[in-house]
Amino acid sequence: MIDPVTLIVALITISTPVLLAALGELVVEKAGVLNLGVEGMMITGAVCGFITAHETGSPTLAFLAGGTGAALLSMIFAALTQFLMSNQVATGLALTLFGLGLSALLGVGYEGTPIPEVAKPLPAALREIPMIGPILLSHDLVTYLAIAAVFVIAYVLRHTRTGLILRAVGESHDAAHALGYKVVRIRCAAIVFGGAMAGLGGAFLSVVYVENWVQGMTAGAGWIALALVVFAAWKSGRVLFGAWLFGGIAALQLRLQAQEVPVPVALLDASPYLVTIAVLVIMSSDRARTSLNAPGDLGRTFHASG
């Protein structure tokens, strides 16, 4: 018998890394940049966070290291695409391969090493309240910050001058440049922010969810994050729904395996990705609506005309 309360708790935890990475990529794409290196940045954040947690014993420093490591990796992407004007798709794919290789190198010898447990910010008495406690009050601080980021990013993009400028650069970089906005500078800032968010997601994966370092542990989460941005029509609220969908299917398949249901294990392992992709394809099948919501200059290289 599957306990719905523990299922929901697991759903929220599993979805947090994907949510953080997808929110970061949402901001990057709103600025008109397509960064396919999310997977590489996540795995870099995972290894940097885990190594720091093991060496320092501080989860706070672990998350800072994870975000910083991935942000530094994203700077390579920014330099290549914004200054050297390399192809964004090819550069993003190269960034993923580089991140996977770099993380494997850095993580040698750290498999199975101990790290401190991440403390819960709310008192134990609140976490023991039936249903409400486990579901709403038993998570770590990063999980709450990830959910809060959904609303903060939505507000900034819709109701602030910073968001307006970011969206203007993504819609038409030539028009934004003509108005005096520093297109390259703005896009570089968005890329670094997206890298930091992906790194936080990776650090959460290794430090909080798995509590271990395993080579290739992101297992495609970065690609799911990329797909969620398109599915969400570049809206942060729908990113949250998509992340919870992925987390829910992943949590359910783990419990089905524990129940020893007569379904091949390989199929259960693949089910979160298969179901999520199927839902994304169905809900994004309206090409006219998808193209209408997409930033006008997404993926296009900016050439300053003087």
Backbone as numpy.savetxt, mean C-alpha at the origin, in Angstrom:
# Nx Ny Nz CAx CAy CAz Cx Cy Cz
-16.32 -24.48 13.01 -17.17 -23.29 13.01 -16.28 -22.04 13.01
-16.52 -21.15 12.07 -15.71 -19.94 11.95 -16.33 -18.83 12.79
-15.54 -18.26 13.68 -15.99 -17.17 14.54 -16.00 -15.86 13.75
-17.15 -15.23 13.56 -17.20 -14.00 12.75 -16.40 -12.85 13.36
-16.31 -12.79 14.69 -15.58 -11.70 15.33 -14.09 -11.78 15.00
-13.51 -12.96 15.20 -12.08 -13.12 14.88 -11.83 -12.97 13.38
-12.81 -13.33 12.56 -12.67 -13.16 11.11 -12.58 -11.68 10.76
-13.43 -10.86 11.37 -13.41 -9.42 11.08 -12.12 -8.79 11.58
-11.67 -9.22 12.77 -10.40 -8.70 13.30 -9.25 -9.03 12.34
-9.22 -10.27 11.86 -8.18 -10.67 10.92 -8.30 -9.92 9.61
-9.52 -9.69 9.16 -9.77 -8.93 7.93 -9.11 -7.56 8.00
-9.33 -6.86 9.09 -8.78 -5.52 9.23 -7.26 -5.55 9.26
-6.70 -6.53 9.96 -5.24 -6.63 10.07 -4.60 -6.97 8.73
-5.16 -7.95 8.04 -4.58 -8.37 6.77 -4.68 -7.29 5.70
-5.74 -6.49 5.75 -5.96 -5.47 4.72 -5.09 -4.24 4.92
-4.55 -4.03 6.11 -3.82 -2.79 6.40 -2.61 -2.56 5.49
-1.73 -3.55 5.25 -0.60 -3.30 4.35 -1.03 -2.89 2.94
-2.04 -3.56 2.41 -2.53 -3.24 1.07 -3.16 -1.85 1.06
-3.89 -1.52 2.12 -4.54 -0.21 2.21 -3.50 0.91 2.21
-2.46 0.77 3.01 -1.42 1.80 3.07 -0.75 1.99 1.71
-0.38 0.88 1.07 0.29 0.97 -0.23 -0.63 1.56 -1.29
-1.91 1.18 -1.28 -2.86 1.68 -2.27 -3.12 3.17 -2.09
-3.20 3.63 -0.85 -3.40 5.06 -0.61 -2.22 5.87 -1.12
-1.01 5.35 -0.89 0.17 6.03 -1.41 0.18 6.09 -2.92
-0.17 4.98 -3.57 -0.21 4.94 -5.03 -1.33 5.84 -5.56
-2.42 5.97 -4.83 -3.51 6.85 -5.23 -3.01 8.29 -5.36
-2.24 8.75 -4.38 -1.70 10.11 -4.44 -0.72 10.26 -5.60
0.11 9.24 -5.81 1.08 9.28 -6.91 0.36 9.39 -8.25
-0.68 8.59 -8.45 -1.39 8.61 -9.72 -2.22 9.88 -9.87
-2.71 10.44 -8.77 -3.41 11.72 -8.85 -2.48 12.81 -9.38
-1.18 12.66 -9.15 -0.21 13.62 -9.66 0.19 13.32 -11.10
-0.37 12.25 -11.68 -0.11 11.94 -13.07 1.02 10.96 -13.31
1.48 10.29 -12.25 2.60 9.35 -12.37 2.10 7.93 -12.13
2.51 7.00 -12.97 2.17 5.59 -12.80 3.41 4.85 -12.32
3.39 4.47 -11.06 4.54 3.77 -10.46 4.18 2.31 -10.23
4.69 1.42 -11.07 4.44 0.00 -10.94 5.42 -0.69 -9.99
6.19 0.11 -9.26 7.17 -0.47 -8.36 6.68 -0.63 -6.93
5.36 -0.64 -6.73 4.81 -0.74 -5.38 5.27 -2.01 -4.68
5.27 -3.13 -5.39 5.68 -4.40 -4.80 7.12 -4.32 -4.30
8.00 -3.74 -5.10 9.39 -3.61 -4.70 9.57 -2.70 -3.50
8.79 -1.62 -3.44 8.89 -0.71 -2.31 8.33 -1.34 -1.04
7.26 -2.13 -1.19 6.69 -2.80 -0.01 7.67 -3.80 0.59
8.29 -4.60 -0.25 9.20 -5.62 0.27 10.45 -4.97 0.87
10.86 -3.84 0.31 11.98 -3.10 0.90 11.61 -2.56 2.27
10.40 -2.01 2.40 9.93 -1.55 3.69 9.82 -2.68 4.70
9.42 -3.86 4.21 9.29 -5.02 5.10 10.63 -5.42 5.68
11.65 -5.51 4.84 12.96 -5.96 5.34 13.62 -4.89 6.20
13.50 -3.62 5.80 14.09 -2.54 6.59 13.42 -2.44 7.96
12.09 -2.57 7.97 11.37 -2.52 9.23 11.72 -3.67 10.15
11.80 -4.87 9.59 12.10 -6.04 10.42 13.52 -5.99 10.97
14.48 -5.63 10.14 15.86 -5.55 10.62 15.98 -4.51 11.74
15.33 -3.37 11.56 15.40 -2.32 12.58 14.72 -2.77 13.87
13.57 -3.46 13.75 12.89 -3.96 14.94 13.77 -4.95 15.69
14.47 -5.80 14.96 15.34 -6.80 15.60 16.56 -6.15 16.25
17.16 -5.20 15.56 18.42 -4.61 16.05 18.19 -3.59 17.16
17.09 -2.86 17.11 16.87 -1.79 18.09 15.83 -2.14 19.15
14.94 -3.10 18.83 13.87 -3.44 19.76 12.77 -2.41 19.81
12.74 -1.49 18.84 11.75 -0.41 18.83 10.83 -0.54 17.61
9.56 -0.86 17.80 8.62 -0.89 16.67 8.47 0.46 16.00
8.56 1.54 16.79 8.44 2.88 16.20 9.55 3.14 15.20
10.78 2.83 15.60 11.90 2.99 14.68 11.78 2.04 13.49
11.17 0.88 13.71 10.99 -0.09 12.63 10.09 0.49 11.54
8.99 1.12 11.95 8.09 1.71 10.96 8.75 2.90 10.27
9.50 3.70 11.02 10.21 4.82 10.41 11.24 4.31 9.39
11.94 3.24 9.73 12.92 2.68 8.81 12.26 2.09 7.58
11.12 1.42 7.77 10.42 0.85 6.63 9.96 1.92 5.66
9.35 2.99 6.20 8.90 4.08 5.35 10.06 4.80 4.68
11.14 5.00 5.42 12.30 5.71 4.87 13.00 4.89 3.80
13.17 3.59 4.05 13.83 2.75 3.06 13.10 2.71 1.73
11.78 2.58 1.80 10.99 2.56 0.56 10.96 3.93 -0.09
10.94 4.99 0.72 10.95 6.34 0.15 12.26 6.60 -0.60
13.38 6.12 -0.04 14.66 6.26 -0.74 14.64 5.50 -2.06
14.03 4.33 -2.06 13.94 3.56 -3.30 13.07 4.30 -4.31
12.00 4.94 -3.83 11.13 5.68 -4.75 11.85 6.88 -5.35
12.84 7.41 -4.65 13.60 8.54 -5.19 14.35 8.15 -6.46
14.76 6.89 -6.52 15.41 6.40 -7.74 14.42 6.48 -8.90
13.20 6.01 -8.64 12.16 6.08 -9.66 11.89 7.53 -10.05
11.82 8.42 -9.06 11.56 9.83 -9.35 12.67 10.43 -10.20
13.92 10.13 -9.87 15.04 10.68 -10.63 15.03 10.19 -12.07
14.74 8.90 -12.24 14.76 8.33 -13.60 13.61 8.83 -14.45
12.42 8.94 -13.88 11.24 9.29 -14.67 11.01 10.79 -14.80
11.39 11.56 -13.78 11.09 12.99 -13.81 12.24 13.84 -14.32
13.48 13.38 -14.13 14.63 14.15 -14.59 15.25 13.55 -15.85
15.38 12.21 -15.88 15.93 11.57 -17.06 14.85 11.14 -18.05
13.58 11.30 -17.66 12.42 11.08 -18.52 12.37 9.66 -19.09
12.71 8.69 -18.26 12.59 7.30 -18.69 11.12 6.87 -18.68
10.84 5.78 -19.34 9.47 5.26 -19.41 9.01 4.82 -18.02
7.84 5.30 -17.61 7.36 5.03 -16.25 7.03 3.56 -16.03
6.44 2.92 -17.01 6.06 1.51 -16.86 7.31 0.64 -16.72
8.26 0.81 -17.63 9.48 0.00 -17.58 10.28 0.28 -16.31
10.35 1.54 -15.91 11.10 1.89 -14.71 10.44 1.32 -13.45
9.12 1.35 -13.41 8.40 0.78 -12.27 8.62 -0.72 -12.15
8.57 -1.42 -13.27 8.82 -2.86 -13.25 10.25 -3.16 -12.80
11.20 -2.35 -13.28 12.59 -2.53 -12.86 12.75 -2.27 -11.37
11.99 -1.29 -10.86 12.05 -0.98 -9.43 11.55 -2.15 -8.59
10.51 -2.82 -9.06 10.01 -3.99 -8.34 11.06 -5.10 -8.31
11.68 -5.37 -9.44 12.71 -6.41 -9.49 13.90 -6.04 -8.61
14.28 -4.78 -8.64 15.40 -4.33 -7.82 15.07 -4.44 -6.33
13.85 -4.04 -5.96 13.43 -4.13 -4.56 13.40 -5.56 -4.06
12.92 -6.47 -4.88 12.88 -7.88 -4.49 14.29 -8.43 -4.28
15.19 -8.08 -5.18 16.56 -8.56 -5.05 17.29 -7.93 -3.88
17.10 -6.63 -3.69 17.76 -5.93 -2.59 17.28 -6.45 -1.24
15.98 -6.68 -1.12 15.43 -7.17 0.14 15.94 -8.57 0.46
16.06 -9.41 -0.57 16.60 -10.75 -0.35 18.03 -10.69 0.15
18.80 -9.74 -0.38 20.19 -9.58 0.06 20.27 -9.06 1.49
19.49 -8.04 1.79 19.53 -7.44 3.13 19.00 -8.40 4.20
18.04 -9.25 3.81 17.39 -10.11 4.79 18.11 -11.40 5.10
19.25 -11.62 4.48 19.99 -12.87 4.73 20.37 -12.95 6.22
20.01 -14.05 6.85 20.36 -14.25 8.25 19.33 -13.75 9.24
18.27 -13.11 8.75 17.27 -12.57 9.66 16.00 -13.42 9.73
15.90 -14.48 8.94 14.73 -15.33 8.99 14.62 -15.98 10.38
13.44 -15.84 10.98 13.19 -16.49 12.25 13.79 -15.79 13.46
14.41 -14.64 13.29 14.97 -13.93 14.45 13.87 -13.20 15.21
14.02 -13.04 16.52 12.94 -12.45 17.33 12.86 -10.94 17.20
11.65 -10.41 17.33 11.42 -8.97 17.36 10.42 -8.68 18.47
10.40 -7.46 19.02 9.44 -7.14 20.09 8.01 -7.07 19.56
7.08 -7.36 20.43 5.67 -7.27 20.06 5.24 -5.81 20.04
4.41 -5.47 19.07 3.91 -4.10 18.96 2.78 -3.90 19.97
2.92 -2.89 20.81 1.93 -2.65 21.86 0.64 -2.07 21.28
-0.47 -2.38 21.94 -1.77 -1.82 21.57 -1.96 -0.49 22.30
-2.48 0.52 21.62 -2.58 1.84 22.25 -3.71 1.98 23.27
-4.75 1.14 23.17 -5.91 1.27 24.06 -5.80 0.29 25.24
-6.38 0.64 26.38 -6.29 -0.21 27.58 -6.90 -1.59 27.36
-6.37 -2.56 28.10 -6.85 -3.94 27.97 -8.32 -4.07 28.34
-8.79 -3.26 29.30 -10.19 -3.33 29.71 -11.13 -3.02 28.55
-10.75 -2.07 27.70 -11.58 -1.73 26.55 -11.53 -2.84 25.50
-10.38 -3.46 25.34 -10.24 -4.51 24.34 -11.03 -5.76 24.70
-11.42 -5.88 25.97 -12.17 -7.06 26.41 -13.68 -6.88 26.33
-14.15 -5.72 25.89 -15.59 -5.51 25.71 -16.08 -6.47 24.63
-17.16 -7.23 24.88 -17.64 -8.20 23.88 -17.90 -7.54 22.51
-17.43 -8.17 21.47 -17.60 -7.77 20.08 -16.93 -6.43 19.76
-17.36 -5.37 20.42 -16.83 -4.05 20.12 -15.33 -3.99 20.41
-14.92 -4.56 21.54 -13.52 -4.53 21.93 -12.60 -5.18 20.91
-12.82 -6.46 20.57 -11.92 -7.10 19.59 -11.97 -6.45 18.21
-13.16 -6.06 17.76 -13.29 -5.55 16.39 -12.76 -4.13 16.25
-13.08 -3.26 17.20 -12.78 -1.84 17.05 -11.63 -1.34 17.92
-11.34 -1.99 19.03 -10.44 -1.41 20.02 -9.19 -2.24 20.29
-8.95 -3.27 19.51 -7.83 -4.18 19.80 -6.68 -4.09 18.81
-6.69 -3.07 17.98 -5.68 -2.99 16.92 -4.51 -2.09 17.35
-3.43 -2.17 16.60 -2.27 -1.33 16.87 -2.48 0.06 16.27
-1.60 0.96 16.62 -1.75 2.36 16.21 -1.70 2.54 14.70
-0.85 1.77 14.02 -0.70 1.93 12.57 -2.00 1.59 11.85
-2.74 0.60 12.33 -4.02 0.25 11.72 -5.00 1.42 11.80
-5.06 2.05 12.96 -5.94 3.22 13.10 -5.48 4.37 12.22
-4.17 4.56 12.13 -3.64 5.63 11.28 -3.93 5.36 9.81
-3.90 4.09 9.40 -4.19 3.75 8.01 -5.64 4.09 7.66
-6.56 3.77 8.56 -7.97 4.09 8.31 -8.19 5.60 8.35
-7.52 6.28 9.28 -7.64 7.74 9.34 -7.09 8.37 8.06
-6.03 7.77 7.50 -5.43 8.32 6.28 -6.41 8.32 5.11
-7.34 7.37 5.10 -8.36 7.32 4.05 -9.11 8.64 4.01
-9.54 9.12 5.17 -10.35 10.33 5.25 -9.50 11.59 5.10
-8.28 11.55 5.63 -7.39 12.71 5.51 -7.02 12.94 4.05
-6.66 11.88 3.34 -6.30 12.02 1.94 -7.49 12.48 1.11
-8.67 11.93 1.39 -9.87 12.37 0.67 -10.11 13.85 0.89
-9.95 14.32 2.12 -10.18 15.73 2.43 -9.14 16.62 1.75
-7.87 16.21 1.83 -6.81 17.03 1.24 -6.99 17.15 -0.27
-7.31 16.04 -0.93 -7.46 16.07 -2.39 -8.67 16.90 -2.82
-9.72 16.89 -2.03 -10.96 17.55 -2.42 -11.06 19.00 -1.96
-10.52 19.31 -0.77 -10.87 20.57 -0.14 -9.70 21.47 0.22
-8.49 21.14 -0.23 -7.35 22.00 0.10 -6.64 22.45 -1.17
-5.88 23.51 -1.02 -5.12 24.05 -2.16 -4.07 23.04 -2.61
-3.45 22.35 -1.65 -2.46 21.33 -1.99 -3.07 20.25 -2.88
-4.26 19.78 -2.49 -4.93 18.76 -3.29 -5.32 19.28 -4.66
-5.75 20.51 -4.73 -6.13 21.11 -6.02 -4.93 21.18 -6.96
-3.79 21.60 -6.42 -2.58 21.68 -7.25 -2.15 20.30 -7.71
-2.19 19.32 -6.79 -1.81 17.95 -7.14 -2.69 17.42 -8.26
-3.99 17.62 -8.13 -4.92 17.13 -9.16 -4.73 17.88 -10.47
-4.41 19.16 -10.40 -4.18 19.94 -11.62 -2.97 19.43 -12.38
-1.91 19.08 -11.63 -0.71 18.53 -12.27 -1.02 17.19 -12.94
-1.86 16.38 -12.30 -2.21 15.09 -12.87 -3.14 15.20 -14.06
-4.01 16.19 -14.05 -4.97 16.35 -15.15 -4.31 16.93 -16.40
-3.48 17.95 -16.21 -2.81 18.58 -17.36 -1.52 19.23 -16.87
-0.42 18.53 -17.02 0.83 19.10 -16.52 1.26 20.34 -17.30
0.89 20.42 -18.58 1.24 21.61 -19.37 0.51 22.84 -18.85
-0.79 22.68 -18.55 -1.56 23.80 -18.02 -1.05 24.20 -16.63
-0.74 23.22 -15.82 -0.22 23.52 -14.48 1.12 24.24 -14.58
1.96 23.81 -15.52 3.25 24.47 -15.72 3.06 25.91 -16.20
2.09 26.11 -17.07 1.82 27.46 -17.58 1.35 28.39 -16.46
0.69 27.83 -15.45 0.24 28.62 -14.31 1.34 28.87 -13.29
2.51 28.28 -13.53 3.65 28.54 -12.66 3.93 27.47 -11.63
3.22 26.36 -11.68 3.45 25.29 -10.70 4.65 24.45 -11.12
5.44 24.03 -10.14 6.62 23.22 -10.40 6.21 21.76 -10.54
5.93 21.35 -11.75 5.37 20.03 -12.01 6.30 18.92 -11.51
7.56 19.00 -11.87 8.51 17.95 -11.50 8.65 17.87 -9.98
8.74 19.01 -9.32 8.88 19.04 -7.87 7.65 18.42 -7.19
6.48 18.77 -7.68 5.24 18.25 -7.10 5.14 16.74 -7.31
5.48 16.29 -8.50 5.42 14.85 -8.78 6.45 14.08 -7.97
7.62 14.65 -7.79 8.64 13.97 -6.97 8.16 13.83 -5.52
7.53 14.89 -5.00 7.00 14.83 -3.64 5.94 13.75 -3.52
5.07 13.65 -4.52 4.02 12.62 -4.50 4.63 11.23 -4.57
5.66 11.05 -5.39 6.32 9.75 -5.53 6.95 9.32 -4.21
7.61 10.25 -3.53 8.25 9.93 -2.25 7.19 9.59 -1.20
6.08 10.34 -1.20 4.99 10.03 -0.27 4.44 8.63 -0.54
4.23 8.31 -1.80 3.74 6.97 -2.15 4.70 5.89 -1.74
6.01 6.14 -1.90 7.01 5.16 -1.47 6.99 4.95 0.02
6.87 6.05 0.78 6.84 5.94 2.24 5.62 5.15 2.70
4.47 5.38 2.07 3.26 4.65 2.44 3.40 3.17 2.12
3.98 2.85 0.96 4.20 1.44 0.61 5.18 0.80 1.60
6.20 1.56 2.01 7.15 1.04 2.99 6.52 0.79 4.34
5.61 1.67 4.76 4.88 1.46 6.01 4.04 0.18 5.92
3.41 -0.02 4.75 2.65 -1.25 4.56 3.52 -2.48 4.65
4.70 -2.43 4.04 5.62 -3.56 4.12 6.11 -3.81 5.53
6.43 -2.72 6.26 6.88 -2.85 7.64 5.79 -3.44 8.52
4.55 -3.03 8.28 3.43 -3.60 9.03 3.33 -5.10 8.79
3.56 -5.50 7.56 3.46 -6.91 7.21 4.47 -7.75 7.98
5.70 -7.28 8.05 6.75 -8.09 8.69 6.79 -7.91 10.21
6.45 -6.73 10.70 6.60 -6.45 12.13 5.34 -6.77 12.93
4.17 -6.57 12.32 2.91 -6.75 13.05 2.19 -8.02 12.63
1.95 -8.20 11.34 1.12 -9.30 10.89 1.85 -10.65 10.95
2.98 -10.75 10.30 3.71 -12.02 10.25 4.68 -12.15 11.42
5.24 -11.03 11.87 6.25 -11.00 12.94 7.45 -11.86 12.57
7.83 -11.80 11.32 8.97 -12.57 10.83 9.38 -12.00 9.49
10.60 -12.28 9.08 11.05 -11.91 7.75 11.13 -13.16 6.89
10.43 -13.14 5.76 10.44 -14.24 4.80 10.64 -13.63 3.43
11.59 -14.13 2.70 11.88 -13.60 1.37 10.62 -13.69 0.49
10.30 -12.59 -0.18 9.13 -12.54 -1.05 7.82 -12.54 -0.30
7.81 -12.09 0.96 6.63 -12.21 1.80 5.47 -11.33 1.36
5.70 -10.31 0.55 4.57 -9.49 0.08 3.65 -10.29 -0.84
4.20 -11.25 -1.56 3.41 -12.22 -2.34 2.34 -11.57 -3.21
2.71 -10.49 -3.89 1.77 -9.86 -4.82 0.88 -8.79 -4.22
1.07 -8.46 -2.94 0.23 -7.44 -2.31 0.38 -6.09 -3.00
1.57 -5.78 -3.49 1.79 -4.52 -4.20 0.99 -4.43 -5.48
0.86 -5.55 -6.19 0.06 -5.55 -7.42 -1.42 -5.41 -7.11
-1.88 -6.01 -6.00 -3.26 -5.83 -5.58 -3.51 -4.36 -5.26
-2.56 -3.71 -4.60 -2.69 -2.29 -4.27 -2.84 -1.46 -5.54
-2.05 -1.78 -6.55 -2.17 -1.06 -7.83 -3.56 -1.25 -8.45
-4.05 -2.49 -8.41 -5.37 -2.76 -8.98 -6.47 -2.06 -8.20
-6.30 -1.94 -6.88 -7.32 -1.30 -6.06 -7.50 0.17 -6.43
-6.43 0.83 -6.82 -6.53 2.25 -7.19 -7.43 2.43 -8.39
-7.28 1.56 -9.39 -8.14 1.64 -10.58 -9.57 1.27 -10.22
-9.72 0.19 -9.44 -11.05 -0.23 -9.00 -11.75 0.88 -8.23
-11.00 1.63 -7.42 -11.58 2.68 -6.60 -11.88 3.95 -7.38
-11.58 3.95 -8.67 -11.77 5.14 -9.50 -11.05 6.34 -8.88
-9.87 6.06 -8.30 -9.02 7.09 -7.71 -9.73 7.84 -6.59
-10.52 7.09 -5.78 -11.20 7.64 -4.61 -10.81 6.81 -3.39
-10.37 7.49 -2.33 -9.81 6.78 -1.19 -10.84 5.93 -0.44
-12.10 6.35 -0.42 -13.12 5.55 0.27 -13.30 4.19 -0.36
-13.28 4.14 -1.68 -13.42 2.86 -2.36 -12.15 2.02 -2.25
-11.01 2.67 -2.05 -9.77 1.93 -1.78 -9.92 1.14 -0.49
-10.53 1.76 0.53 -10.75 1.08 1.80 -11.64 -0.14 1.61
-12.70 0.00 0.84 -13.59 -1.14 0.59 -12.86 -2.26 -0.13
-12.08 -1.92 -1.14 -11.34 -2.94 -1.88 -10.31 -3.65 -1.02
-9.63 -2.90 -0.15 -8.65 -3.52 0.74 -9.33 -4.47 1.72
-10.47 -4.08 2.24 -11.20 -4.96 3.16 -11.73 -6.20 2.45
-12.09 -6.05 1.18 -12.52 -7.22 0.40 -11.37 -8.21 0.30
-10.20 -7.73 -0.06 -9.03 -8.60 -0.18 -8.70 -9.23 1.18
-8.70 -8.41 2.24 -8.39 -8.92 3.57 -9.40 -9.94 4.05
-10.68 -9.73 3.71 -11.72 -10.66 4.13 -11.57 -12.02 3.48
-11.29 -12.04 2.19 -11.11 -13.32 1.49 -9.86 -14.03 2.00
-8.78 -13.25 2.24 -7.55 -13.86 2.75 -7.77 -14.46 4.13
-8.47 -13.74 5.00 -8.73 -14.26 6.35 -9.62 -15.49 6.30
-10.60 -15.48 5.40 -11.52 -16.61 5.29 -10.81 -17.86 4.80
-9.93 -17.71 3.81 -9.26 -18.90 3.27 -8.33 -19.53 4.30
-7.72 -18.73 5.16 -6.87 -19.28 6.22 -7.70 -20.13 7.18
-8.90 -19.67 7.48 -9.77 -20.43 8.39 -10.34 -21.66 7.72
-10.58 -21.59 6.43 -11.05 -22.77 5.72 -9.97 -23.84 5.67
-8.72 -23.41 5.54 -7.63 -24.38 5.59 -7.55 -25.04 6.96
-7.74 -24.24 8.01 -7.71 -24.80 9.36 -8.86 -25.78 9.59
-10.00 -25.55 8.91 -11.15 -26.45 9.03 -10.99 -27.69 8.17
-9.91 -27.72 7.36 -9.62 -28.85 6.48 -10.78 -29.14 5.52
-11.26 -28.08 4.88 -12.32 -28.25 3.89 -11.76 -29.00 2.69
-12.58 -29.78 1.99 -12.09 -30.59 0.86 -11.86 -29.77 -0.40
-10.97 -28.78 -0.30 -10.60 -27.92 -1.43 -9.08 -27.89 -1.49
-8.49 -28.00 -2.68 -7.03 -27.97 -2.78 -6.44 -26.74 -2.11
-5.35 -26.93 -1.37 -4.72 -25.83 -0.64 -4.26 -24.74 -1.60
-3.75 -25.14 -2.75 -3.27 -24.15 -3.73 -4.40 -23.23 -4.17
-5.60 -23.80 -4.35 -6.74 -22.99 -4.75 -7.15 -22.02 -3.64
-7.11 -22.49 -2.40 -7.43 -21.62 -1.28 -6.41 -20.49 -1.15
-5.13 -20.81 -1.34 -4.08 -19.79 -1.27 -4.29 -18.72 -2.34
-4.74 -19.15 -3.51 -4.92 -18.21 -4.62 -6.25 -17.46 -4.55
-7.18 -17.94 -3.74 -8.54 -17.37 -3.74 -8.60 -15.88 -3.43
-7.80 -15.32 -2.48 -7.90 -13.88 -2.25 -7.58 -13.06 -3.50
-6.59 -13.52 -4.27 -6.20 -12.80 -5.47 -7.23 -13.00 -6.58
-7.70 -14.24 -6.73 -8.67 -14.53 -7.78 -9.98 -13.78 -7.57
-10.50 -13.83 -6.35 -11.77 -13.17 -6.06 -11.63 -11.65 -6.17
-10.54 -11.11 -5.61 -10.34 -9.66 -5.66 -10.23 -9.18 -7.10
-9.43 -9.88 -7.91 -9.26 -9.48 -9.31 -10.57 -9.59 -10.06
-11.34 -10.66 -9.81 -12.62 -10.83 -10.49 -13.57 -9.68 -10.16
-13.64 -9.32 -8.88 -14.52 -8.20 -8.49 -14.03 -6.89 -9.09
-12.72 -6.68 -9.10 -12.18 -5.45 -9.67 -12.50 -5.35 -11.16
-12.36 -6.46 -11.87 -12.64 -6.46 -13.31 -14.11 -6.15 -13.57
-14.99 -6.79 -12.80 -16.42 -6.58 -13.00 -16.82 -5.13 -12.70
-16.34 -4.62 -11.58 -16.74 -3.27 -11.16 -16.03 -2.18 -11.95
-14.94 -2.53 -12.64 -14.23 -1.55 -13.46 -14.48 -1.76 -14.95
-15.49 -2.57 -15.28 -15.75 -2.90 -16.68 -16.29 -1.73 -17.48
-16.83 -0.73 -16.81 -17.33 0.45 -17.50 -16.14 1.34 -17.88
-15.63 1.14 -19.07 -14.42 1.84 -19.48 -14.62 3.35 -19.55
-15.82 3.76 -19.95 -16.09 5.20 -20.06 -15.97 5.87 -18.70
-16.56 5.24 -17.67 -16.49 5.82 -16.33 -15.07 5.79 -15.79
-14.37 4.67 -16.04 -13.00 4.56 -15.56 -12.10 5.61 -16.19
-12.21 5.78 -17.51 -11.38 6.77 -18.20 -11.76 8.18 -17.79
-13.02 8.40 -17.43 -13.45 9.73 -17.00 -12.81 10.10 -15.67
-12.68 9.13 -14.77 -12.12 9.40 -13.44 -10.60 9.39 -13.42
-9.98 8.78 -14.40 -8.52 8.69 -14.42 -7.90 10.07 -14.66
-6.80 10.38 -13.98 -6.09 11.65 -14.25 -5.72 11.76 -15.72
-5.91 12.94 -16.29 -5.75 13.11 -17.73 -4.35 12.81 -18.25
-3.34 13.14 -17.47 -1.96 12.94 -17.91 -1.28 11.79 -17.19
-2.06 10.82 -16.74 -1.50 9.67 -16.02 -0.53 8.91 -16.90
0.70 8.77 -16.42 1.72 8.01 -17.15 2.45 8.77 -18.22
2.06 10.01 -18.46 2.71 10.80 -19.51 3.93 11.54 -18.96
4.98 11.58 -19.76 6.21 12.26 -19.37 6.06 13.76 -19.57
6.51 14.52 -18.60 6.42 15.98 -18.68 7.70 16.54 -19.27
7.56 17.34 -20.33 8.69 18.04 -20.95 8.47 19.54 -20.74
9.29 20.17 -19.93 9.15 21.60 -19.70 9.49 22.35 -20.97
8.64 23.31 -21.29 8.81 24.04 -22.55 9.47 25.40 -22.34
10.08 25.57 -21.17 10.79 26.82 -20.95 10.27 27.59 -19.76
